[in-house]
Amino acid sequence: MENVAFFDTKPYDREHFDRLKDRYGISVRYYYDRLTPDTAALASGCRAAVAFVNDNIDREVIASLCENGVEAVALRCAGFNNVDLDAAAERLRVFRVPAYSPSSVAEHAAALLLTLVRKTHRAYNRTRDHNFSLKGLTGIDLYGKTVGLIGTGRVGLSFAAICNGLGMDVIASDPVQSWGRGIEYVDLSELFRRADVISLHCPLTQSTFHLIDRPALRAMKDGVYIINTSRGALIDSEALLEAIKNGKLGGAGLDVYEEESDVFFEDISGSVIRDDVLDMLLCQPNVLITSHQAFLTNEALEAIAKTTLQNLREYFDTGECANEIGAQGMKITI
């Protein structure tokens, strides 16, 4: 049995990893703490550490892991913007889960959109109080509207299929184009100008950081809806709040937030939120925020556990892994 240290453990993670780990000959030490410079030493005696999206795998953490004999970090997610790949180069191997259940994320994006445009979240709260008035619940049809996708990887294509099924016109911006799928590719400025709904499905890189900023928001249609199930820092949150408050946006559905690491995945219901921007966004009637749960289906969790364990087993057996991330990561520009 090979030992690995599993950080930021949640019950739903452990359920699926426990079911599969023996099959892959891997012994898992579960830790509820996130991977930080203070906790990295917990991986001592393990060949690998398993980490998630809000574990900050920076230069200091990498140095500590290496000092404690760790050879690899297996990310149980697709994104890797939380890893200092330059610091890891030639010191620590880094693997990821490139795809687990694209439909789970795409369906959550659709749920956010449908909830916003038909105000079902507000109706739910009303009827629980026996208020059956329809005042203020008028929505819009999605049929015939134009949705603009920024990124058409597996999740983006799955969301495009849902939008096609709703009778929406689909346009997209992506350096890699998937033709013949009912998608019209346009440049980003045209997408901003034409789209009634904009949904983000691209990774966070230097070129996509704050892709949605004040100039981008100004270039969009009045009343546009923005959906983000990718990475929080794709959007300048302060600019988004301004656009919500001045009426530029019809609404925003966010499953991610750029400063989410101190808030999401935890129960802080007894605490004061110290992030004023997040606090203000939560107060807006046309903003719907979920806590990075788009991936949270049984099918996706099973696929994440299986691929993560396969990555580790492949590395332990051969010294290589097909899902390894190189020092340069993926060069993606939008």
C-alpha positions, 0 to 999 in steps of 0.5 A: 500500500502506498500512503497519501495525505488527503487535505481539506477532507469533506464527508462526500469526498471520503465516501467515494475515495474509501469505496475505491482506494483499496482497489488501487492499493492506496492507503489514505490519511485524511486531514480536515485542514487545508494544505498550507505551510502550517499543515504540509508537514502532516504529509510526512511519510507519504509519497503524495498529497491530494489537494483541492481548489482552495489549497494554496500550493505555493512555493513555501508549501511545495518546499515543505512537502518536498522536505517531508518526502512528498513526490507528487500532488494529485489535484482532485479537480480540473483547475490548477491556478492554485499551484505555483507550477514554476516552483514545482518544476523538477521538484514535485509532480502535479496531476489533475482531473481534466474531466469528471462530469461536464454535465454536472457543471453545465446543468448547474449553470443552467439551473442558476440561469433558469432560477434567475430569469424565472425568479423561482428562488424568490417564489419558493421563499414567498410560498413558504410564508403563504404569500402567493402573490405574483407581483415582482415575479415576472421573468423572461423567455430564454427561447430565441435569446442569444447565449454567449459562451466564453470557452467551449471545452467539455463543460461549455459544449455540454451547456451549449447543448442545453441552451440549444435544447431551450431554443437559444442561439449559441455564440462562443469565443474560444481559441479552440473551436468545435464546429458543427455543434450549433455554435457560431464563433465570434470574437469577444467584443462581438460576443459582449455586444450580442449576448443576452446571457454570458456564461463562463467556461474557461480556466483561470490564467494570466490572460483570463484574470478579470476577463469580465471587468468594467470595460467588458461590462460597459460593452455588454447589452443592458439587462444581460445575465452573467453565469460563472461556474468556472473560477471566481477571479474571471470576474472583477467582483467590485465591477460586477457589484457596480453593474448590478447596483446601477441596473446594467445587469439583469442578474448574475448567477455565481457558483464561484467567487474570487475571494471564496477560499475563506468562506466557501465549503464551510458553515460560517452561519454564526459569523460576520462576513468580512468581505463587503463585496460578497456581503453586498452581492448576497443582498441583491435580489437578482444575484444568486450565489452557490458555494462552488457546488456545481461539481457536487453530484454522485456521478462527478464525485465518483469520477473524481475519486477514480481518476485521482486514484488512477493518476496516483497508481499510474505514477507509483507504478511507472513514474509517469502520469498522463494527466500531469501538468507541466511547468507552463501549464496550459497556455490559453488566451481568450 
